[in-house]
Amino acid sequence: DIGSDTINGLYPIYYWNADTWATEGSIPSWSFATGLGQNIMVMNMGDPFVWLMYLSGKEAIIHNLAYIEALKVVLAGLAFFGYLKTMHLNNLAAISGGFMYAFCGFMMVGSGWYLFTIEGLYFAFMLLAFEQFLQYKRWWLFPISIMLIAMWQPVDVYLFALCIATYGTVRILDKNNVDLKDLVLKQSQLA
């Protein structure tokens, strides 16, 4: 597959929603122009990058699809770079890791569709938020990461929670020399 789903399936919906938003002045929720009438609540409203497309107007959407995918790839690389720096890696390792994450196969092949790059970005942001919590007790980023994941795809909260529970358990035990009381405390705070 060449990833043409975005242009063939998503672009017309984005265009129509942007047009409806511009002409009616609000986010469309119901239309009798679709079949006998159906809910047309804007697809992917949980993706803040889609909001940028709607705000730029319907004529700019075709170009913004590429720019926004590139922006998500860059932000994912920066989030992963931040995660590696929080892990106290040197600049060369953090920069290399950020580039490798941003341009890995998942992100590059997935950028032909709209959904994979946002998952890659949110996963890197969640790792960064977890390490900020663990290393510096900055807890406020973690709920933001969970909120973004839940807005995008609620089922991903479950999948990402499994990943962070496993990774978090290993990291907490490693950082605190297998202190089980601290593990329970930190896992409770995250939950």
PyMOL commands that set and color helices and strands:
alter all, ss='L'
color gray80, all
select helices_A, chain A and resi 5-24+48-56+58-86+91-102+105-110+115-136+141-152+154-175+180-190
alter helices_A, ss='H'
color red, helices_A
select strands_A, chain A and resi 30-31+38-39
alter strands_A, ss='S'
color yellow, strands_A
deselect
rebuild
show_as cartoon
